[in-house]
Amino acid sequence: MTGFDDRKKTAENKFQLDEEQKFKMLARRDRLFGRWVAQQLGRADADAYAAEVVAAIGPIYSDEILWEAGLRYDRISSDSQ
């Protein structure tokens, strides 16, 4: 391999690692936020609530969307009870 090929492979590996770490960080953030919202609402099923909030968000990562999804899911779940 030439020096250019080595640099290209290194850059690709770094990009892959950065994206993987970003995905894991955002998934953890969303899960913790869902658990926090459940605790603030006094819900006993914090882990289940967090999973449902994260599922309601979908693949879009935005703080505003995360917050709105938590509030929207709470309104929907309290209307159905």
C-alpha atoms as one frame of an Amber mdcrd trajectory, in Angstrom:
protein
   0.000   0.000   0.000   1.107   3.494  -0.668   1.147   6.259   1.879  -1.972
   7.750   0.328  -3.893   4.472   0.672  -2.848   4.198   4.316  -4.077   7.715
   5.049  -7.348   7.057   3.238  -7.966   3.853   5.222  -7.090   5.616   8.479
  -9.510   8.455   7.704 -12.292   5.995   6.864 -11.704   4.070  10.091 -11.749
   7.287  12.123 -15.005   8.389  10.495 -16.595   5.007  11.215 -15.492   5.114
  14.850 -16.708   8.704  15.286 -20.145   7.863  13.874 -20.450   4.771  16.060
 -19.554   6.751  19.182 -22.003   9.508  18.220 -24.800   6.963  17.772 -24.089
   5.337  21.155 -23.927   8.711  22.899 -27.227   9.870  21.424 -28.946   6.574
  22.237 -27.758   6.812  25.842 -28.839  10.457  26.068 -32.311   9.638  24.761
 -32.718   6.703  27.144 -31.606   8.747  30.157 -33.879  11.613  29.177 -36.841
   9.257  28.908 -36.093   7.846  32.354 -35.771  11.352  33.798 -39.119  12.433
  32.306 -40.754   9.292  33.721 -39.393  10.092  37.171 -40.574  13.699  36.940
 -44.048  12.481  36.012 -44.034  10.004  38.889 -44.361   6.980  36.621 -43.327
   3.617  38.042 -42.438   2.146  34.638 -39.474   4.441  33.921 -37.574   2.011
  31.686 -40.629   1.106  29.607 -41.583   4.771  29.307 -38.040   5.668  28.205
 -38.093   2.968  25.520 -41.432   4.205  24.193 -40.292   7.839  24.120 -37.137
   6.876  22.227 -39.212   4.809  19.775 -41.542   7.779  19.252 -38.617  10.001
  18.297 -37.457   7.887  15.384 -34.143   8.410  13.632 -34.078  12.215  13.977
 -31.702  13.539  16.628 -32.629  16.929  17.949 -33.028  18.201  21.475 -36.315
  19.935  20.598 -37.739  16.799  18.983 -36.695  14.713  21.965 -38.437  17.068
  24.375 -41.603  17.311  22.276 -41.761  13.532  21.860 -41.598  13.072  25.620
 -44.415  15.541  26.184 -46.491  14.229  23.275 -46.169  10.631  24.415 -47.199
  11.586  27.932 -50.318  13.355  26.645 -51.238  10.365  24.480 -50.685   7.840
  27.266 -52.634   9.857  29.835 -55.564  10.309  27.402 -55.827   6.555  26.880
 -55.964   5.741  30.610
